Amino acid sequence: MKSSSMFSLSLICGLLASVGTIILWYILLYDKPTVSVFTALCLLLPAIFGLIASFLKQPLIIISFVVSLPLSLYLLLTGDMFTLFFVSSILYFISAAFKWKISKVNWN
């Protein structure tokens, strides 16, 4: 696969994850008015960072994955519509994987 098509797929995955998370967070905010600052730090802030990182070639979007994964897993286990936060976390990871493939980062 060419690097331009991988970057396009990475961009699409990152944008879907970020915008989807922002929309879901606002739905969560209106559905449960007692949403804490903790959820904003664990879901909204990584989504905004992921939105910016989607346009970069470096795999910095993995930070959004790492920060949002614990709360996303918790929401997955609750069984309501907010299990979609987990899908966003997976999309962050897929985007980072494509970016790693493009940049050929050597972590050794």
VMD Tcl script that draws the C-alpha trace (Angstrom):
set ca {
  {0.00 0.00 0.00}
  {1.35 3.43 -0.90}
  {2.18 5.83 1.89}
  {-0.23 8.47 0.56}
  {-3.15 6.05 0.75}
  {-2.05 4.91 4.22}
  {-1.90 8.53 5.35}
  {-5.41 9.08 3.95}
  {-6.73 6.05 5.85}
  {-4.95 7.24 8.98}
  {-6.45 10.70 8.58}
  {-9.95 9.30 8.09}
  {-9.65 7.01 11.13}
  {-8.28 9.82 13.28}
  {-10.95 12.28 12.21}
  {-13.78 9.75 12.69}
  {-12.49 8.89 16.16}
  {-12.00 12.50 17.23}
  {-15.21 13.97 15.86}
  {-17.18 10.92 16.98}
  {-15.81 11.22 20.50}
  {-16.60 14.93 20.67}
  {-20.19 14.30 19.54}
  {-20.62 11.39 21.96}
  {-19.18 13.45 24.81}
  {-21.72 16.21 24.22}
  {-24.51 13.61 24.14}
  {-23.13 12.22 27.41}
  {-23.07 15.73 28.85}
  {-26.74 16.33 28.04}
  {-27.83 12.81 28.99}
  {-26.08 12.85 32.36}
  {-25.70 16.43 33.59}
  {-23.41 15.30 36.40}
  {-20.59 14.52 33.96}
  {-17.37 15.35 35.74}
  {-14.21 17.10 34.71}
  {-12.60 13.65 34.75}
  {-14.61 12.57 31.71}
  {-13.65 15.75 29.90}
  {-9.97 15.08 30.65}
  {-10.19 11.43 29.62}
  {-12.43 11.77 26.57}
  {-12.79 15.33 25.30}
  {-9.18 16.50 25.67}
  {-7.73 13.44 23.86}
  {-10.33 13.92 21.12}
  {-9.23 17.51 20.56}
  {-5.58 16.41 20.61}
  {-6.42 13.56 18.22}
  {-8.12 15.99 15.86}
  {-4.88 17.95 15.61}
  {-2.64 14.85 15.55}
  {-4.66 13.35 12.70}
  {-3.05 15.80 10.31}
  {0.51 15.00 11.42}
  {2.66 12.22 9.99}
  {4.09 11.28 13.38}
  {2.08 8.69 15.36}
  {1.29 11.11 18.20}
  {-2.38 10.08 18.06}
  {-1.39 7.08 20.17}
  {-1.50 9.48 23.13}
  {-5.24 9.89 22.54}
  {-5.59 6.10 22.52}
  {-3.66 5.60 25.76}
  {-5.50 8.36 27.65}
  {-9.01 7.46 26.49}
  {-8.74 3.66 26.66}
  {-9.37 3.11 30.41}
  {-12.59 5.15 30.51}
  {-13.65 3.71 27.15}
  {-13.25 0.20 28.54}
  {-15.33 1.15 31.56}
  {-18.07 2.57 29.35}
  {-17.91 -0.57 27.19}
  {-18.69 -2.67 30.26}
  {-21.67 -0.50 31.27}
  {-23.57 -1.70 28.23}
  {-25.34 1.48 27.13}
  {-24.88 3.55 23.97}
  {-21.62 5.00 25.24}
  {-19.83 1.77 24.36}
  {-19.11 3.63 21.11}
  {-16.29 5.42 22.96}
  {-14.43 2.11 22.74}
  {-14.84 2.13 18.96}
  {-13.25 5.58 18.91}
  {-10.32 4.28 20.95}
  {-9.82 1.45 18.47}
  {-9.88 3.97 15.61}
  {-7.19 6.00 17.40}
  {-5.06 2.87 17.54}
  {-5.64 2.03 13.86}
  {-4.71 5.57 12.90}
  {-1.51 5.35 14.95}
  {-0.66 1.98 13.38}
  {-0.91 3.46 9.89}
  {1.19 6.43 10.98}
  {3.85 4.10 12.45}
  {3.94 2.22 9.18}
  {4.36 5.47 7.25}
  {7.05 7.02 9.44}
  {8.92 3.74 10.03}
  {9.71 4.81 13.56}
  {12.54 2.81 15.08}
  {11.87 2.48 18.83}
  {15.08 0.48 19.55}
}
mol new
graphics top color blue
foreach p $ca { graphics top sphere $p radius 0.5 }
foreach p [lrange $ca 0 end-1] q [lrange $ca 1 end] { graphics top cylinder $p $q radius 0.2 }
display resetview
